[in-house]
Amino acid sequence: MEGSTSGRADGARTAFATQLRAAIATSGLSLDRIQARLRARGVVVSVTALSYWQSGKRQPERQSSLSAVRTLEEILDVPAGALLGLLPPPRPRGGAGKRQAGGEPMTFPRETLQPLLDKVGAPDALDRQHPLKLVGLHDLCEIAADGGQRAVTARAVFQAGADGQDRWLLVYTQDDPAAGPPELHAVRNCRVGRAEVDEAHGLIVAELVFDQPIDRGETHLIEYTLTNGGPPYPECRNTYYREFRRPVREYLLEVRFAPGTAPERCWQYSRNGATGSRARRPLKLDGGDGVHAVALDFGPGVFGIDWD
């Protein structure tokens, strides 16, 4: 069944790319000129995105991109729906392509996580109270010019509730499993220990081993990166989020866009895991093509940023 679905998606992508290339060739317009004509009609699409669409590396999925295709049909003088009709319905956005009602991503399913936890020697990680407390976390998510996720850099501060604590277990989901897992690199005060990947679900479970153990009451700061190959970079469905299974005192999330590609609108969203309550509010972009949101005394639950 999965193979059948994948085959239809690949066929649709090829058909759209082939038709778009033919229409561009017939028009005699360069991608730069097409982009300029789109912009003149109030539609912003990068030359990189246009190149990926006609090569088949990517296809339009977001609502804004689908609207751009309608305008593109007019510019290229092809019948209405000649290009848009070749695209499949847009996939749902969110972690591993799944979202719950209200727009927030679903949590990691236990049946998917448990085999990976067993392999890294942490079979009871979901059930026991970990003696390490995450007290502060700062994520910087970098979005490439093509709208994909280039990298995530995380700085985390832990406090020990017992002596001899020497590692933290990272669970990460790749939003675009077909792109393959990102590369995990330890940057400061830690190293990567045992790691397992479930490529079908885009999940990574890995130990981050501290440079030295810490005892009760002591804190430890680590930094690590998750880097994707590209371009094209893995699709991120216009969102980045963290799922917290236990409370965190402070979570700072930054999303930084490639120069000149910042979206018009961004929001922070959250879902409280205990009550199920949801919250959402608009955010303002800063002068550096970025946006940020802060959660204090948050969790368990999901906290993230999404954008148009």
C-alpha positions in Angstrom: 0.0 0.0 0.0 2.8 2.4 0.9 4.6 1.6 -2.3 1.5 2.2 -4.3 1.0 5.6 -2.8 4.6 6.6 -3.4 4.4 5.5 -7.0 1.4 7.8 -7.6 3.1 10.7 -5.9 6.3 10.3 -8.0 4.2 10.0 -11.2 2.3 13.2 -10.4 5.6 15.0 -9.7 7.1 13.9 -13.0 4.0 14.8 -15.0 3.8 18.3 -13.4 7.6 18.9 -14.0 7.4 17.7 -17.6 4.4 19.9 -18.4 5.9 22.9 -16.7 9.3 22.6 -18.5 7.4 22.4 -21.8 5.3 25.4 -21.1 8.4 27.4 -20.0 10.2 26.4 -23.2 7.3 27.4 -25.4 6.9 30.8 -23.7 10.6 31.6 -24.3 10.8 33.2 -20.9 13.7 32.8 -18.5 13.1 31.9 -14.9 14.2 35.3 -13.8 11.6 36.9 -16.1 8.9 34.5 -14.9 9.7 35.4 -11.3 9.5 39.1 -12.2 6.1 38.7 -13.8 4.9 36.8 -10.8 6.1 39.5 -8.5 4.4 42.1 -10.5 1.1 40.3 -9.8 1.9 40.2 -6.1 3.1 36.6 -6.1 6.5 35.8 -4.5 8.3 32.7 -5.7 12.0 32.3 -5.7 13.9 31.3 -8.9 15.3 28.4 -6.9 11.7 27.1 -6.3 10.8 27.5 -9.9 13.9 25.6 -10.9 13.0 22.7 -8.5 9.4 22.6 -9.8 10.5 22.2 -13.4 13.2 19.7 -12.6 10.9 17.5 -10.5 13.0 17.9 -7.3 10.1 19.6 -5.6 6.5 20.2 -6.3 4.2 23.0 -5.0 2.3 21.9 -1.9 1.6 25.0 0.3 -1.5 27.0 -0.4 0.5 30.0 -1.4 2.5 27.8 -3.9 -0.7 26.4 -5.4 -2.0 29.9 -5.8 1.2 30.8 -7.5 0.7 27.9 -10.0 -2.6 29.4 -11.0 -0.9 32.7 -11.8 1.9 30.8 -13.6 -0.7 29.2 -15.9 -1.8 32.7 -17.0 1.8 34.0 -17.5 2.8 30.9 -19.5 -0.5 31.1 -21.5 -1.7 27.6 -20.8 -5.3 26.5 -20.1 -6.5 27.0 -16.5 -5.8 23.8 -14.6 -3.3 22.5 -17.1 -0.6 22.5 -14.5 -2.6 22.6 -11.3 -4.6 19.6 -12.3 -1.4 17.5 -12.4 -0.7 18.0 -8.7 -2.0 15.7 -6.0 -3.9 17.1 -3.0 -1.5 18.8 -0.6 -0.1 16.5 2.2 -0.8 17.4 5.8 1.9 19.5 7.5 3.6 18.6 10.7 6.0 16.1 12.2 6.3 13.1 9.9 3.5 14.5 7.9 0.9 14.1 10.6 -1.2 16.6 12.5 -4.1 16.5 14.9 -7.2 18.7 14.7 -6.3 22.3 15.4 -3.0 22.2 13.5 -0.6 20.9 16.1 1.6 17.9 15.3 1.0 14.5 16.8 3.3 13.1 19.5 5.7 10.2 18.8 3.7 6.9 18.8 5.0 4.5 21.4 4.9 1.5 19.1 7.3 3.4 16.8 9.6 4.7 19.5 9.9 1.6 21.6 12.0 -0.6 19.2 14.6 2.3 18.9 14.7 2.8 22.6 15.4 -0.9 23.1 18.3 -0.8 20.7 20.0 2.1 22.4 19.7 0.4 25.8 16.9 2.6 27.2 13.8 0.3 27.1 12.1 2.0 30.1 12.8 5.6 29.0 9.1 6.4 28.4 7.9 5.1 31.8 10.5 6.1 34.4 11.2 9.5 35.9 14.6 10.5 34.5 17.0 11.9 37.1 18.1 14.6 34.7 15.9 17.6 34.4 15.9 19.8 31.3 15.8 23.3 32.7 16.6 25.3 29.6 16.6 24.8 25.8 17.3 27.0 22.8 16.6 25.8 19.3 17.7 27.6 16.2 16.1 26.2 13.0 17.6 27.5 9.8 15.3 27.5 6.7 17.0 27.4 3.3 16.1 29.5 0.2 14.0 26.7 -1.2 11.9 26.5 2.0 13.4 23.3 3.3 15.1 22.8 6.7 18.9 23.3 6.4 19.9 22.7 10.0 18.9 22.8 13.7 21.3 23.9 16.4 20.3 23.2 20.0 21.7 24.3 23.3 20.4 22.5 26.3 21.0 22.9 30.1 20.3 20.0 32.4 20.2 19.7 36.2 21.0 16.4 37.9 18.5 14.9 40.5 20.9 12.1 41.4 24.7 11.5 41.3 26.6 10.2 38.3 24.4 11.5 35.5 26.3 11.3 32.2 23.9 11.2 29.2 20.7 12.5 27.7 18.5 10.7 25.2 17.6 12.7 22.1 14.4 11.8 20.1 14.0 13.7 16.8 11.6 13.4 13.9 12.5 14.3 10.3 9.6 16.1 8.8 10.4 14.7 5.3 11.4 11.0 5.8 12.1 10.5 2.1 15.0 12.9 2.4 16.9 10.6 4.7 18.0 11.4 8.3 20.0 14.5 9.2 23.6 14.2 10.4 23.9 14.6 14.2 27.0 16.4 15.4 28.1 17.0 19.0 29.3 20.6 19.2 30.1 21.3 22.9 30.5 19.3 26.1 29.2 16.0 24.7 29.6 13.3 22.2 27.2 11.1 20.2 26.8 7.6 21.8 24.5 4.8 20.6 22.1 6.0 17.9 19.3 4.3 15.9 17.3 5.5 12.9 13.8 4.6 11.7 13.9 5.9 8.2 10.3 4.9 7.4 9.0 7.2 10.1 11.9 9.8 10.0 12.8 9.1 13.7 16.2 9.3 15.3 17.0 8.2 18.9 20.5 8.9 20.1 22.5 9.2 23.3 24.3 12.5 23.9 27.1 11.5 26.4 28.4 14.3 28.6 32.1 15.1 28.7 32.0 14.4 32.5 29.3 13.0 34.8 27.4 15.5 37.0 26.1 14.9 40.6 22.9 16.0 42.3 22.2 19.7 42.0 24.9 20.3 39.4 24.1 21.6 35.9 25.6 20.8 32.5 25.4 22.6 29.1 25.6 20.8 25.8 25.2 21.9 22.2 24.6 19.8 19.1 23.4 20.2 15.5 21.3 18.3 13.1 22.3 19.1 9.5 20.5 18.1 6.3 22.0 17.6 2.9 20.8 19.8 0.0 19.7 21.6 -2.0 17.0 20.6 -2.2 16.6 20.5 1.5 14.0 18.3 3.3 10.5 19.8 3.3 9.4 21.0 6.7 5.8 21.8 6.0 6.3 25.4 7.1 6.7 24.4 10.8 9.2 23.6 13.5 8.2 22.3 16.9 9.3 20.4 20.0 7.4 17.8 21.9 8.1 17.9 25.7 7.1 14.8 27.6 8.2 16.5 30.9 8.1 20.2 32.0 10.8 22.6 30.9 11.5 25.8 32.7 12.4 27.8 29.6 12.2 27.0 25.9 13.4 29.6 23.3 12.7 28.7 19.7 14.2 30.7 16.8 13.4 30.2 13.1 15.8 32.0 10.7 15.0 32.3 7.0 17.4 32.6 4.1 17.9 36.3 3.2 15.0 37.7 1.2 12.8 34.6 1.8 11.1 35.5 5.1 7.3 34.8 5.0 4.7 37.5 5.6 3.1 35.8 8.6 4.3 33.6 11.4 2.6 32.2 14.5 3.6 30.4 17.6 1.4 27.5 18.7 1.2 25.1 21.6 -0.8 22.2 22.9 -0.9 21.3 26.5 -0.4 17.6 26.9 -2.2 17.4 30.2 -5.4 19.4 29.4 -5.4 19.2 25.6 -5.9 23.0 25.5 -4.5 24.8 22.5 -3.1 28.3 22.0 -2.0 30.3 18.9 -0.8 33.9 18.4 0.9 35.9 15.6 4.6 36.7 15.8 6.6 39.6 14.4 9.6 39.1 12.1 12.8 40.8 13.3 15.3 42.7 11.1 17.4 39.6 10.6 14.9 37.5 8.6 14.0 35.6 11.8 11.3 35.1 14.4 11.3 33.7 17.9 9.0 32.5 20.6 9.5 31.7 24.3 7.7 29.2 26.5 8.1 29.4 30.3 7.3 26.6 32.7 5.8 24.6 29.8 5.0 20.9 29.4 4.2 18.3 28.9 3.0 19.2 25.4 4.0 20.6 22.0 5.3 24.1 21.3 6.3 25.4 17.9 6.3 28.1 15.2 4.7 27.9 11.8 4.4 30.3 8.9 2.8 31.0 5.5 
